[in-house]
């Protein structure tokens, strides 16, 4: 067994990240880009996600639409595919000791996910049992796709550790296993969101979390709230555990009601809009995909329906006006403060006393 740490986490950034960055710099919408490109919306989304390889024809179309050279796009595609191959290859060289060093063991023990064992063989076994795999090779096969999946979204500046994120996801899966759910029903889940929105006005998590989990379980969604270990900056994640059961995982990272509820509805949007085949993991990075923008828009419009948008943007920066409008909409004042800050109608330091703050027990 090697004593060297040979596992080197990295990110494979698809050319779509560059496309979105260019569009943001030019203040162009994705819909406008799809139209200019001349491809179907679904095909364009796959292109941005890295699910479609850029060939000579696509490179020419991108050059025509965005202005960069054809060689640039072909080179960008080649680099992305090489990164994926390198990441996959690195998985085959995992050493057990290196793997354990990369895991957030101290917090996995502190949070009660695993036992505190001192001997290396015992420590390795309890970690393998945690991931429900017999050995490091099986772990690599099971979780390698988490490193290179096009839906594993962060920006290049998002400093996160792969194994910390994967451990958090795994604990979310484990807690979801204990939540009894009816079969997945998209229509029921979509319809339940207006009822869930009213829970934003409840300040006590001990009251609203069980209600939230119960409502979602009726539609086949297991809501897990799991504290993120060091190295995991994710706020939320979604994936289907089976055809009939979905996981909606929250880290409650910022411990405030505005962020918690925006993230919940963002994750709900992924389940409703984006099907069963992708894993979505959100951090605090800039939007880098079509799906992320769609989920952001869905969350915002669910929390604050279109009929109230004009009134929201005209709200005076005083507590009474915000509280009055929040009561009218049926959400917490903190949710409004978060949206007003996001749209730069309030400074980040303004009205934060209207937000509800949470703490971990």
Secondary structure, DSSP 4 states (H G I P E B T S, - for coil): ---S----------HHHHHHHHHHHTT--HHHHHHHHTS-HHHHHHHHHT-S---HHHHHHHHHHH---HHHHHHHHHHHHHHHHHHHHHHTT--HHHHHHHS-HHHHHHTTSS----SHHHHHHHHHHHTT-SSHHHHHHHHHHHHH-TTB---TT----HHHHHHHHHHHHHHHHTS------HHHHHHHHHHHHHGGG---HHHHHHHHHHHHHTTTEEEEE-PPPTT----EEEEESSSS-EEEEE--TT-BHHHHHHHHHHHHHHHHHS-SS--EEE-SSPP-SHHHHHHHHHHHHHHS-GGGHHHHHT--SSHHHHHHHHHHHTS-HHHHHHHHHHTTSS-TTTTGGGSPB----
